[in-house]
Amino acid sequence: MHAEVIVIGLGAAGSYAAWKLAEAGAGVIGLEADDLVHTRGAYSGESRLFRAAYHEGAEYVPLLLESREEWLRLQQAGRRRILHETGVLSIGSVDAPQMARVRRSLKHAGVTHEVLSSDALRRRYPQHSLITDEIGVLDLMGGVLRPEAAVSEIQRRATLEGADLRGNQRVGGLTEERGHVRVDLEGGETLTAHRAIVSAGVHTPTLLPHLAPHLAIRPIGLTWFCPEAPEDFTPDRFPAFIRDLRDTHIFGAPALDGALVKAGYDARFGTIGRPADLAAELTREQRRGLAADVHRLLAGLPPHVARESMHMDIYTADKRPVLGPVSERVVVGTGYSGHGFKLTPAFGNALAAFATGRKQRHDLSPFSPRRFGS
Ligand SMILES: Cc1cc2nc3c(=O)[nH]c(=O)nc-3n(C[C@H](O)[C@H](O)[C@H](O)COP(=O)(O)OP(=O)(O)OC[C@H]3O[C@@H](n4cnc5c(N)ncnc54)[C@H](O)[C@@H]3O)c2cc1C
């Protein structure tokens, strides 16, 4: 069977690319190793932060603005809640370089925001127990994305546009041949396409081994706590947050289900060699340490983890994504380094444009796979 484009891996960006390709009239087959929506993707786990306060670099700003607009459009056109516009509160010491970078990036991008002194922060958000001279910066364009709903909605739209999305079809390998790329499924079937997009998350190094030296898999444990006063942690009273102390970096989201508040560490659990090495749960020591840290910073959350799940994402050394062609017929989108979900629309559009040779909307050269020299 032949397609114009085959998308390998239907996480958020892969699904988005399939949708945009189908919308533009291309014949697309999307292949997903797991069920079409599942719990083992780098997108899984109830929520992802969207922030416009992006100290990671000015090159992300146009991609963030495009993505936010498209998330809201996707939400309006469908029946699913995709973005809770709670704002995102960055908290850190008044003289922390991180806070200066956050403020600079908001100013640079023209994002509506508020700077809260320690006193104002204490008054407005007493849920955060301040330890030092911490201040807050509230990014009013930020919020909380619902990843499973988003992936479902993107796939629904892709299918409506004619994309052929297939679950439980693991790709074993791909080979560029004269005039096409051959995609071999583990079940024995072979498909061909004019171009292929590899969007296989932590499994990308298996399909594109030459990228393996530039990619590392990091486990990220998600944890939820059961607040004593749930009414203090609802989305209208408790924005998503990122908090940086010298030795502790935590992030979290309000109680989206009215009961459990997400709070935990950013990737802090080292790296693993293969996806199969992911531990099923945190160790007792990791869980205790994390719960104690969360309770120290948010006294209304008891020091017991009420829910937990383990995930992983694939990182580059500079934490920039890897986006673009790796050969004449193969395009890759990977290395989103723990911060790629919010940019799904921009990345999906970019992958679709690479696969059809259309002009890119933004300068994506900082993300090119060519920076590795391969
Ligand atoms: C716990 C956690 C918290 C995060 N928090 C945030 C956040 O707050 N904000 C933010 O913006 N980003 C966040 N991120 C990052 C973001 O979620 C990821 O960068 C992004 O979802 C990665 O998408 P992906 O498409 O590369 O991978 P995935 O979502 O894993 O998708 C890849 C898909 O490919 C499939 N696949 C793999 N191999 C094959 C194969 N051989 N054949 C067919 N299919 C295959 C997989 O089954 C999977 O469905 C977080 C990540 C994690 C893990």
The ligand as a MOL file (V3000), in Angstrom:
LIG
                    3D

  0  0  0     0  0            999 V3000
M  V30 BEGIN CTAB
M  V30 COUNTS 53 58 0 0 0
M  V30 BEGIN ATOM
M  V30 1 C 5.6120 13.7640 32.8660 0
M  V30 2 C 5.8190 14.7910 31.8160 0
M  V30 3 C 5.4420 16.1100 32.0510 0
M  V30 4 C 5.5720 17.0560 31.0500 0
M  V30 5 N 5.1330 18.3360 31.2750 0
M  V30 6 C 5.0730 19.1980 30.2440 0
M  V30 7 C 4.4500 20.4740 30.4010 0
M  V30 8 O 3.9470 20.8070 31.4820 0
M  V30 9 N 4.3730 21.2840 29.3180 0
M  V30 10 C 4.8790 20.9380 28.1150 0
M  V30 11 O 4.7850 21.7190 27.1660 0
M  V30 12 N 5.5030 19.7430 27.9340 0
M  V30 13 C 5.5850 18.8740 28.9590 0
M  V30 14 N 6.1580 17.6400 28.7880 0
M  V30 15 C 6.7540 17.2950 27.4940 0
M  V30 16 C 5.7510 16.8010 26.4580 0
M  V30 17 O 4.6520 16.1650 27.0350 0
M  V30 18 C 6.5030 15.8750 25.5130 0
M  V30 19 O 7.6730 16.5380 25.0810 0
M  V30 20 C 5.6970 15.5120 24.2770 0
M  V30 21 O 4.4290 15.0580 24.6280 0
M  V30 22 C 6.4750 14.4440 23.4860 0
M  V30 23 O 5.7270 14.0760 22.3820 0
M  V30 24 P 6.1930 12.9450 21.3600 0
M  V30 25 O 5.2000 12.9790 20.2610 0
M  V30 26 O 7.6300 13.1090 21.0620 0
M  V30 27 O 6.0990 11.5810 22.1660 0
M  V30 28 P 4.8200 10.6990 22.5490 0
M  V30 29 O 3.7300 11.5390 23.0730 0
M  V30 30 O 5.3120 9.6110 23.4310 0
M  V30 31 O 4.3310 10.1000 21.1620 0
M  V30 32 C 5.0780 9.1460 20.4610 0
M  V30 33 C 4.1270 8.0630 19.9880 0
M  V30 34 O 4.8280 7.2080 19.0960 0
M  V30 35 C 4.4130 5.9010 19.3250 0
M  V30 36 N 5.4620 4.9990 18.8260 0
M  V30 37 C 6.6900 4.7840 19.3470 0
M  V30 38 N 7.3930 3.9070 18.6070 0
M  V30 39 C 6.5970 3.5540 17.5770 0
M  V30 40 C 6.7560 2.6630 16.4780 0
M  V30 41 N 7.8880 1.9550 16.3120 0
M  V30 42 N 5.7340 2.5190 15.6090 0
M  V30 43 C 4.5730 3.2310 15.7560 0
M  V30 44 N 4.3710 4.0860 16.8070 0
M  V30 45 C 5.3690 4.2470 17.6970 0
M  V30 46 C 4.2530 5.8300 20.8350 0
M  V30 47 O 3.4280 4.7510 21.2210 0
M  V30 48 C 3.6300 7.1950 21.1140 0
M  V30 49 O 2.2190 7.1440 21.0900 0
M  V30 50 C 6.1100 16.6900 29.7900 0
M  V30 51 C 6.5220 15.3610 29.5680 0
M  V30 52 C 6.3780 14.4240 30.5630 0
M  V30 53 C 6.8030 13.0220 30.2890 0
M  V30 END ATOM
M  V30 BEGIN BOND
M  V30 1 1 1 2
M  V30 2 1 2 3
M  V30 3 2 2 52
M  V30 4 2 3 4
M  V30 5 1 4 5
M  V30 6 1 4 50
M  V30 7 2 5 6
M  V30 8 1 6 7
M  V30 9 1 6 13
M  V30 10 2 7 8
M  V30 11 1 7 9
M  V30 12 1 9 10
M  V30 13 2 10 11
M  V30 14 1 10 12
M  V30 15 2 12 13
M  V30 16 1 13 14
M  V30 17 1 14 15
M  V30 18 1 14 50
M  V30 19 1 15 16
M  V30 20 1 16 17
M  V30 21 1 16 18
M  V30 22 1 18 19
M  V30 23 1 18 20
M  V30 24 1 20 21
M  V30 25 1 20 22
M  V30 26 1 22 23
M  V30 27 1 23 24
M  V30 28 2 24 25
M  V30 29 1 24 26
M  V30 30 1 24 27
M  V30 31 1 27 28
M  V30 32 2 28 29
M  V30 33 1 28 30
M  V30 34 1 28 31
M  V30 35 1 31 32
M  V30 36 1 32 33
M  V30 37 1 33 34
M  V30 38 1 33 48
M  V30 39 1 34 35
M  V30 40 1 35 36
M  V30 41 1 35 46
M  V30 42 1 36 37
M  V30 43 1 36 45
M  V30 44 2 37 38
M  V30 45 1 38 39
M  V30 46 1 39 40
M  V30 47 2 39 45
M  V30 48 1 40 41
M  V30 49 2 40 42
M  V30 50 1 42 43
M  V30 51 2 43 44
M  V30 52 1 44 45
M  V30 53 1 46 47
M  V30 54 1 46 48
M  V30 55 1 48 49
M  V30 56 2 50 51
M  V30 57 1 51 52
M  V30 58 1 52 53
M  V30 END BOND
M  V30 END CTAB
M  END
